[in-house]
Amino acid sequence: AGAGIGGDGGAEARVALGEVEAAMRRLPDDQREAVALVLVEGLAYKEAAEVLDIPMGTLTSRLVRGRQALMLDLGEAA
Amino acid sequence: MTIEPEMLMTYADGELDPLNAKRVERAIAGDPALAQEVERHRALRKRISDSFAPVADEQVPDRLAALLKSNVVDLPVHRTRPILTRWREAAALAACLVLGLVIGLKVPHGPVSGGAGGLYASGSLATALDDQVGGADGAVKVAVSFRDKQGSYCRVFSSRATDGIACRDASGWALRRTQQGSPIQHGDYAQAGSPDPDLMAAAQDMMAGEPLDAQAEEAARGAGWR
């Protein structure tokens, strides 16, 4: 789903936000945090690790598990 | 060469150091499945990032849309920080993400704190659950108080950030149910709204007997909800 042109675009976009929002809520807290900081807020890995006060390896581990879970949940085939 | 999933993701995000990036590129050249995986990472990243971007900006008024019909114009909107101000849903999601961050940090910070035993109300929420009179307006509003089937006192509450059901145990107000808040905007400040019907239905299921009346509530409050 993405933004449409004209009157429909808003509804489509709200549905898209709803799906992603619902999928993110289903993530375990630590994975959701990592995904929120890196994919939503656009922080670099190093910055996100600092914010969460965890080692880089822990961040990437949570991040990859969260993203793999989202791919399954959102049916991201490609 | 086997590329670990984390390394592939790091490569897809452009965060991999040049030496390892070259290794990954060589591996991708020999294995199309790896290239697909990189694409999946990038596609998911874009989808999530787009979901939180102000999509309203990309909506074109009808008269301009007609002009564009004959010209395929790709206007990528580059944002370094998403702006979550456009929709109520987006703002509510921001609150949920913050709540998720707070919960995940497991540090008593704000209205909710987490521990080995689960989520407990803390700070102003805990104080409100201890003291707030049922039905009174405020930043935290308690809709109903009752005893659950195990005999614990429970209160259905709504607040700016969170609505839910909390029950008193030895450690404090345990949050049995939580969901995003639905505050009522009064000019400059937001007051707690009424809790979701689903929450009230859940309370009904948990309840032993009838909700507490004003007198029973007063007594319970006096006894510290034990």
Interface residues (C-beta under 8 A of the other chain):
Chain A: G2 A3 G4 I5 G6 G7 G9 G10 A13 R14 A16 L17 G18 V20 E21 M24 R25 D29 D30 R32 E33 V35 A36 V38 L39 V40 E41 G42 A44 Y45 L52 T60 S61 L63 V64 R67 Q68 L70 M71 L74 E76 A77 A78
Chain B: P5 E6 M9 T10 D13 E15 Q36 E39 R40 H41 A43 L44 R45 R47 I48 S49 D50 S51 F52 V55 A56 E58 Q59 V60 D62 A65 L68 T80 R81 P82 W87 E89 A90 L93 C96 L97 G100 L101 I103 G104 L105 G114
